[in-house]
Amino acid sequence: MRIGIIGPSEKEIAGFINKITEREQIEHAMLKFYSGIYEKIEVVSVVCGVCKVNASIATQILIDKFEVTHIVMIGVAGALSSQLEVGDIVISNEVAYHDVASGILTEYHPRMEDVYFKADSKLIELSMEAARPLSVTNKIYTGRIITGETFITHKEREYLVQQFDPLCVDMESGSVAHTCYVNNIPFVVIRSMSDNADENSSEQFKINAETVAQNSIKVAEGVIRKLSLSLV
């Protein structure tokens, strides 16, 4: 078993990378990959960069070059559900693009039944268990995450909620899920809310991202610990 951990920016994943033991840094395709051990499990972590293509490149390299068996995407996101507050955690049950026409995926490769990439049920279960201790201070949800390469305005927000009924939105998870889907690699996305996906989202992101990202890191660490125990 080897777990790939992906974060869009250093502030969203550095807290995990710093805990990897026997760490080795390997550069590939202008990206830095950190391989080593966490809780007796082999891990490879990477700062993929913002946007869908960067995330997809990093994911494919994790699969091809590092032969990861599972992928966990962490970081922050903009809340679309009115239930969510800054710091709350969303664990994906499915992921979709909000800026790709549905026919691109259903009528052409990979000819999906619908536009939603399904997260791995076991990883969802472990993520929910790992998140439970955080529920004292923040709410935990499982649901749909959507991805597109823009900060959301109020007008776009209303449309996206009607169209997809999502919990939150980000700029990378869809392409990570897409890449895992075509490679048959189990994945889950764990996102902490940094903003409310509205006109103030860019500023809120800058203020909150580093702090709330620690919640998604803690959940990912819990997932790895539980996977380690399952191997005993």
C-alpha positions in Angstrom: 0.0 0.0 0.0 1.3 3.5 -0.9 -0.9 6.6 -0.4 -0.7 9.7 -2.5 -1.5 12.9 -0.8 -2.2 16.0 -3.0 -2.6 19.6 -2.0 -3.0 22.6 -4.3 -0.6 24.9 -2.4 2.1 24.7 0.3 -0.1 26.3 2.9 -2.7 23.5 2.3 -0.3 20.6 2.7 3.0 21.6 4.3 1.7 20.6 7.7 1.5 17.0 6.5 4.7 17.0 4.4 6.7 18.1 7.5 5.6 15.0 9.4 6.8 12.5 6.8 9.8 10.5 8.1 12.6 9.1 5.9 11.6 11.8 3.5 13.1 12.0 0.1 12.4 14.8 -2.4 12.1 13.9 -6.1 11.4 16.5 -8.8 9.4 15.5 -11.9 7.6 17.7 -14.4 8.5 20.8 -12.4 6.8 19.4 -9.3 8.4 18.3 -6.0 7.2 15.0 -4.7 8.0 13.9 -1.1 8.1 10.2 -0.5 8.6 8.5 2.9 6.7 7.0 5.8 3.8 8.2 7.9 2.3 5.9 10.6 4.2 2.9 9.1 2.6 3.5 5.7 4.4 4.5 2.5 3.3 7.9 1.4 4.1 10.3 -1.5 2.9 13.9 -1.2 2.9 16.7 -3.7 2.0 20.4 -4.0 0.2 20.1 -7.3 -0.4 23.8 -7.9 -3.8 25.5 -8.6 -6.1 24.6 -11.5 -7.3 21.4 -13.1 -4.4 20.6 -15.4 -1.8 21.0 -12.7 -3.7 18.7 -10.4 -4.2 16.1 -13.2 -0.5 16.1 -14.0 0.5 15.5 -10.4 -2.1 12.7 -10.0 -0.9 10.8 -13.1 2.7 11.1 -12.0 1.8 9.7 -8.6 0.1 6.8 -10.3 2.7 6.1 -13.0 6.0 7.0 -11.4 5.3 6.3 -7.7 2.7 3.5 -8.1 0.4 4.8 -5.4 -2.5 2.6 -4.6 -4.8 5.2 -3.1 -5.1 9.0 -3.5 -6.3 11.6 -1.0 -6.9 15.2 -2.1 -6.7 17.7 0.7 -7.0 21.5 1.0 -9.6 24.2 1.3 -12.8 25.1 -0.7 -15.6 27.6 -1.0 -18.8 26.7 0.7 -21.9 26.6 -1.5 -24.3 25.0 1.0 -25.9 27.4 3.4 -25.3 24.9 6.2 -21.5 25.3 5.9 -19.3 27.7 7.9 -15.6 28.5 7.7 -13.6 25.6 9.1 -16.3 23.0 8.4 -15.1 19.8 6.6 -16.6 18.3 3.4 -15.7 14.7 2.5 -16.5 13.9 -1.1 -19.0 11.1 -2.1 -18.8 12.3 -5.7 -17.0 15.0 -7.6 -17.9 16.8 -10.9 -16.7 19.7 -13.1 -19.0 22.7 -13.2 -17.3 24.2 -16.2 -17.3 21.2 -18.6 -20.3 20.3 -20.7 -21.8 17.0 -19.6 -21.6 15.5 -23.1 -17.8 15.7 -23.1 -17.7 13.0 -20.5 -20.8 11.0 -21.3 -20.7 11.0 -25.1 -16.9 10.8 -25.5 -14.1 9.2 -23.6 -14.4 8.0 -20.9 -18.1 7.6 -21.8 -19.4 7.9 -18.2 -23.0 7.1 -17.2 -23.2 10.6 -15.7 -20.9 13.5 -14.9 -20.1 12.4 -11.3 -16.9 10.7 -10.3 -17.6 8.5 -7.3 -15.2 8.5 -4.3 -14.1 5.2 -2.8 -16.7 4.0 -0.2 -14.0 2.7 2.2 -12.0 5.9 2.1 -15.2 7.9 2.7 -15.9 5.7 5.8 -12.4 6.1 7.2 -12.5 9.8 6.5 -15.7 10.2 8.5 -14.3 8.2 11.4 -11.1 10.3 11.3 -13.1 13.5 11.2 -15.3 12.7 14.2 -12.9 14.1 16.9 -13.1 17.5 15.0 -16.9 17.6 15.2 -16.6 19.3 18.6 -15.6 22.5 16.9 -16.5 22.1 13.3 -19.3 20.3 11.4 -18.5 17.3 9.2 -20.4 16.6 5.9 -20.3 14.0 3.2 -21.5 15.1 -0.2 -20.9 16.5 -3.7 -17.9 18.7 -4.5 -17.7 20.6 -7.8 -14.6 22.0 -9.6 -14.0 24.9 -11.9 -11.3 27.4 -12.6 -12.7 30.6 -11.2 -13.7 32.3 -7.9 -17.5 32.3 -7.7 -19.7 35.4 -7.7 -23.2 35.6 -6.2 -24.9 35.1 -9.5 -22.8 32.0 -10.4 -23.4 30.6 -6.9 -27.2 30.5 -7.4 -26.8 28.7 -10.8 -24.3 26.1 -9.5 -26.5 25.3 -6.5 -29.5 24.8 -8.7 -27.6 22.8 -11.3 -25.5 20.5 -9.1 -26.8 20.7 -5.5 -23.1 20.7 -4.2 -21.7 21.3 -0.8 -18.6 23.2 -2.0 -16.5 24.3 -4.9 -12.8 24.2 -5.6 -10.4 24.3 -8.6 -8.7 20.9 -8.6 -10.7 18.0 -7.2 -12.6 17.2 -10.4 -9.4 16.5 -12.3 -7.9 14.4 -9.5 -11.1 12.4 -9.5 -11.1 12.1 -13.3 -7.5 10.9 -13.4 -8.2 8.4 -10.6 -11.3 7.2 -12.4 -9.6 6.3 -15.7 -6.7 4.6 -13.8 -9.1 2.7 -11.5 -7.4 4.2 -8.4 -9.6 4.7 -5.2 -9.7 8.3 -4.1 -11.4 10.6 -1.6 -11.3 14.4 -1.4 -11.2 16.2 2.0 -11.8 19.9 2.0 -12.0 22.5 4.8 -14.2 25.6 4.1 -12.1 28.8 3.7 -14.8 31.1 2.3 -18.4 31.3 1.2 -17.8 31.2 -2.6 -19.1 34.7 -3.2 -17.7 38.2 -4.1 -15.5 38.1 -1.0 -14.1 34.6 -1.5 -10.7 35.6 -2.8 -10.0 37.8 0.2 -11.5 35.3 2.7 -9.3 32.6 1.1 -6.2 34.6 1.8 -7.2 35.2 5.4 -8.4 31.7 6.3 -6.8 29.1 4.0 -3.7 28.2 6.1 -5.6 27.9 9.3 -8.6 25.9 8.1 -6.4 23.7 5.9 -5.2 22.1 9.2 -8.6 20.4 9.5 -8.3 18.6 6.2 -4.7 17.6 7.1 -5.8 16.1 10.4 -8.5 14.1 8.7 -6.1 12.8 6.1 -3.6 11.8 8.8 -6.4 9.9 10.6 -7.2 8.1 7.4 -3.6 6.9 7.0 -3.5 5.8 10.7 -6.6 3.7 10.2 -5.2 2.2 7.0 -2.1 1.4 8.9 -4.0 -0.4 11.7 -5.9 -2.4 9.0 -2.6 -3.9 7.9 -1.7 -5.2 11.3 
